[in-house]
Each structure stands twice: as structure tokens, then as C-alpha cells.
Amino acid sequence: MNEILIPRPAATVLTLRDGTEGFEVLMLRRNLKSEFVGGAHVFPGGAVDLDDGDPALHALVLGVDDAQASRRLGLENGGLAYYVACLRELFEEAGLLIACRENGESVDLGEAAMATRMAAHRRGLNEGSLTFLEMLRHEDLALDARGLAYLAHWVTPVGSPRRYDTRFFVVLAPSDQSAAHDDAETVEDHWLRPRDALAAHEGGGFEMILPTIRNLEAVADLVAARDVLDYANSLTDIACIQPRMVTRSAGVVLLLPGEEGFDD
């Protein structure tokens, strides 16, 4: 019997901004050489690392503590590590840091000298020569989780070569910074209205996986970025969605709870 892989905790984030024709979400295209969903367009995110649970790092998070984060995610403890992972991955993969001073005051991370230092810090993080905690301490910064809202919970189906237990969040993009892919794990970055991303996928030229599609569909009818945050904050019972892999004559398909054949 094949061993059933235990899903690895992960966090991803729909990063939002308002455009002239409605709100847009940041999407990154994964490197074609990636072992997991290579070539697919995804939201910034990744696995929760051991360091994301460091109490010293948690002391530099404003807006939520571990008890509050765990309660929101339906966990006994350890919830704040998902919030940290979400913000860390957003910086590593897209170059956007949601941060402020430890006293809550705003800081211009787009200012020329600061932007230069942050770009160097990002390279250090991605190369493994710098930790997230070291960077925050060096710049006298705290992670600002006050505007981070929990949206959805998906688990990769049994049978996949890699499995993740992923929490989806939403956040407003900082106006003083510009997003850019890391040119390693991700090779393209796009700001798209959800409807445009879904239409591009339907047209066959924009690959996305099922959780990405369903989360875009969940917010596509909203008008402004702030509406998406309000929607996420209004959710009181976020169910864990775990698709099933089913082999049919046309190949392997994913079924969601409630769809015909899911309980067979």
C-alpha cells in the first residue's frame, strides 16, 4: 500500500489593489522547472517554515497574537506561524513587505535608500544568508498583520506527489512598493482582475490550479479591494476543502465535496 503523505502547513495570500475598472489581484507564474505546479499562475505563498513559529519573531507581529490567530484558523495553537509565513512569502516571492515601526507608525519602504536595502535583504533571504527575524531587527520593523484577513482553507488531495494544508489570506498591497517576481521560483508577475484571470484560464492560455480558481471565483463579483477584506472578515465558519482525485475514462479529475461521485 502506498503511504499517504501528511500535508505540510502552508500559507498564501491574495494581494489586492484598486484599478480603474475594479480591484486587481497579484498573480505570479511559477517556474516551468518547479516540481510543484510548474508554469501555473498562483498567489504568493509557500510552506510554513520552522522559523515562522519563533516566539521572537511573533513578538514583532502587530495586530494579532498566537491565541487570536489560532482561534481564527480553528487551531489549538500555532496559528500565528501561518500569518508570518504568508507575509514572509509575499516579500520573498513578490518583494512586497507589509510592515511598520514597532510602535505601529508607518514607514516609507519605497524611499530610495530603504528600497535599496530591502532589495538586498530580499536577496539574502532567498539565498539563505539572512533570516526574516534578522532583517526586521536590522531595520527596526514589525510585521503589520492588522490588515491581513483569513479567507479559505484547502488541503491537497490524497494521491498527489506533494500535499499542503494551505490557509488563504487577503491583504491590501502597500502603495509605496512595487511587486516583482523573484526570477527563480516565479518568472512572471501580473495584476489582474479576477474575472480577467478566470477568462484567460477558460481560454486555455493561463494555467491555474483548482484552489486558485475557486478563490478567484469567490471574490470576483466584489467591487473594490476593501470589499474583499470586508468579505473575508465577515466569514465565521471557514470549512476545510479537500478535493478527491478520481480516475475516469478521460483521466484523473478532482471532485469537490457535494459533487457527484465524491462520496463513492
C-alpha positions in Angstrom: 0.0 0.0 0.0 1.3 3.5 -0.9 2.0 5.7 2.1 -0.4 8.6 2.4 1.6 11.8 2.7 0.9 14.1 5.6 0.0 17.6 4.2 2.6 20.3 5.0 1.3 23.5 6.5 1.3 26.4 4.0 0.0 29.9 3.6 -0.8 32.0 0.6 -2.2 35.5 0.0 -4.4 37.3 -2.4 -2.7 40.7 -2.6 -5.1 43.4 -3.7 -5.1 46.8 -5.2 -7.8 49.0 -6.8 -7.6 49.6 -10.5 -9.6 51.9 -12.9 -12.0 49.1 -13.7 -12.2 47.3 -10.4 -9.8 45.7 -8.0 -6.9 43.6 -9.1 -5.1 40.7 -7.6 -1.4 39.9 -7.8 -0.6 36.6 -9.6 2.8 35.0 -10.1 3.7 32.4 -12.7 5.7 29.5 -11.2 8.9 28.5 -12.9 8.3 25.7 -15.5 11.1 23.7 -13.8 9.3 23.8 -10.4 8.4 20.3 -9.1 5.0 21.6 -7.8 2.6 23.1 -10.3 5.3 24.4 -12.7 4.1 27.0 -15.1 0.9 27.7 -13.2 -0.3 31.2 -12.1 -0.6 31.3 -8.3 -0.8 33.8 -5.5 2.4 34.4 -3.5 2.8 31.8 -0.8 4.6 28.7 0.3 5.2 26.3 3.1 5.3 27.3 6.8 8.9 27.1 7.9 10.1 26.2 11.4 11.4 29.8 11.9 7.9 31.1 11.3 6.9 29.8 14.7 9.8 31.6 16.5 8.4 33.5 19.6 11.0 36.2 19.0 9.5 36.7 15.5 6.0 36.6 16.9 6.9 39.5 19.2 7.3 41.6 16.1 3.8 41.0 14.7 1.2 43.7 15.3 -2.5 43.2 15.2 -2.8 39.5 16.2 -1.2 37.2 18.7 -0.9 33.4 18.5 -4.1 32.8 20.6 -6.1 35.1 18.3 -4.6 33.7 15.1 -5.1 30.1 16.3 -8.7 30.8 17.2 -9.4 32.3 13.8 -7.8 29.3 12.0 -9.6 26.8 14.2 -6.3 25.5 15.7 -5.3 24.8 19.3 -2.1 26.8 18.9 0.5 27.7 16.2 -1.8 29.8 14.1 0.4 32.9 14.1 3.1 31.0 12.1 0.7 30.9 9.2 0.3 34.7 9.3 4.1 35.1 9.5 4.7 32.6 6.6 2.1 34.5 4.5 3.9 37.8 4.9 7.4 36.3 4.6 6.5 34.6 1.3 4.9 37.7 -0.1 8.2 39.6 0.5 10.4 36.7 -0.8 8.4 36.0 -3.9 6.9 39.3 -4.8 9.1 41.9 -3.0 6.2 43.4 -1.0 6.7 43.8 2.7 3.6 44.6 4.9 5.4 46.3 7.8 5.6 49.3 10.1 7.6 50.5 13.1 7.2 48.5 16.3 5.0 51.3 17.8 2.7 51.0 14.8 3.8 54.1 12.9 4.0 53.8 9.1 7.4 53.7 7.3 8.1 54.5 3.7 9.7 51.3 2.4 9.7 52.8 -1.1 12.1 55.6 -0.2 15.2 55.2 -2.4 17.8 54.2 0.3 15.3 52.0 2.1 14.2 50.3 -1.1 17.8 49.5 -2.0 18.4 47.9 1.4 15.1 45.9 1.2 16.1 44.6 -2.2 19.4 43.4 -0.7 17.6 41.9 2.2 15.3 40.0 -0.1 18.2 38.5 -2.0 19.7 37.5 1.3 16.5 35.8 2.4 16.2 33.9 -0.8 19.8 32.9 -0.8 19.6 31.7 2.9 22.2 34.1 4.2 19.7 36.1 6.2 16.7 35.3 8.3 13.4 37.2 8.3 13.8 38.0 12.0 17.3 39.4 11.4 16.0 41.6 8.6 13.2 43.0 10.8 15.5 43.7 13.7 18.1 45.3 11.4 15.6 47.7 10.0 13.7 48.2 13.3 10.5 46.9 11.7 7.5 44.9 12.8 5.1 42.8 10.6 1.8 44.6 10.2 -0.9 41.9 10.4 -3.7 44.4 11.2 -5.0 44.3 7.6 -4.5 40.6 7.0 -7.8 38.6 6.7 -8.3 34.9 6.6 -10.3 33.7 3.5 -10.1 30.0 2.9 -8.6 26.6 3.8 -7.7 23.9 1.2 -5.8 20.6 1.5 -4.1 18.9 -1.4 -5.9 15.6 -2.2 -4.6 12.2 -1.3 -2.5 10.7 -4.1 -0.7 14.0 -5.0 3.1 13.7 -5.0 3.2 16.8 -2.7 0.5 17.7 -0.2 -0.2 21.0 1.5 -2.6 22.2 4.2 -3.0 25.7 2.9 -4.6 28.8 4.5 -5.5 31.6 2.1 -5.4 35.2 3.3 -6.1 38.6 1.7 -4.3 41.9 2.2 -4.0 45.3 0.5 -0.8 45.9 -1.4 1.3 48.6 0.1 1.1 51.8 -2.1 4.7 52.7 -1.6 6.1 49.5 -3.1 6.1 47.7 -6.5 5.7 44.0 -6.9 8.2 42.0 -8.8 8.7 38.2 -9.2 11.9 36.7 -7.8 13.1 35.3 -11.2 13.7 31.9 -9.5 10.6 30.2 -8.1 8.5 32.7 -10.1 9.1 34.0 -13.6 6.3 36.5 -14.2 4.1 38.8 -12.2 0.7 40.2 -13.2 -2.0 42.4 -11.7 -5.3 41.1 -13.0 -9.0 41.5 -12.2 -10.3 38.1 -11.1 -12.7 37.9 -14.0 -9.9 38.5 -16.4 -7.8 35.8 -14.9 -10.7 33.4 -15.0 -11.5 34.3 -18.6 -7.8 33.8 -19.6 -7.8 30.4 -17.9 -11.0 29.4 -19.7 -9.4 30.4 -23.0 -6.6 28.0 -22.3 -3.7 30.4 -22.1 -3.5 31.0 -18.4 -2.9 27.8 -16.3 -4.3 27.8 -12.8 -5.0 25.1 -10.2 -8.4 24.4 -8.7 -7.9 26.3 -5.3 -6.7 29.4 -7.2 -9.7 29.3 -9.5 -12.2 28.8 -6.7 -10.8 31.6 -4.6 -10.9 34.0 -7.5 -14.5 33.0 -8.2 -15.4 33.6 -4.5 -14.4 37.3 -4.8 -14.9 38.1 -8.5 -18.2 39.8 -8.1 -17.0 42.3 -5.4 -16.2 45.8 -6.5 -13.2 47.2 -4.5 -10.2 45.8 -2.7 -11.7 46.8 0.6 -14.8 44.9 -0.2 -12.7 41.7 -0.4 -11.2 42.4 3.1 -14.7 43.0 4.5 -16.0 39.8 2.9 -13.1 37.7 4.4 -13.6 39.3 7.8 -17.3 38.5 7.7 -16.7 34.8 7.3 -17.5 33.0 10.6 -17.1 29.3 9.6 -14.4 28.5 7.1 -14.6 24.9 6.1 -11.6 22.8 5.2 -11.9 21.8 1.5 -10.1 18.7 0.4 -10.8 17.5 -3.2 -10.7 13.9 -4.2 -8.7 12.5 -7.1 -10.8 10.2 -9.2 -9.8 8.2 -12.2 -12.2 8.3 -15.1 -12.1 7.3 -18.8 -10.9 10.8 -19.7 -8.2 10.7 -17.0 -7.8 11.9 -13.4 -10.3 14.5 -12.3 -10.7 16.4 -9.0 -14.0 16.3 -7.3 -15.1 18.7 -4.6 -17.4 17.9 -1.6 -21.0 17.7 -2.8 -20.2 16.9 -6.4 -21.5 13.7 -7.9 -19.2 10.8 -7.2 -17.3 12.4 -4.3 -18.6 10.1 -1.7 -18.4 6.9 -3.8 
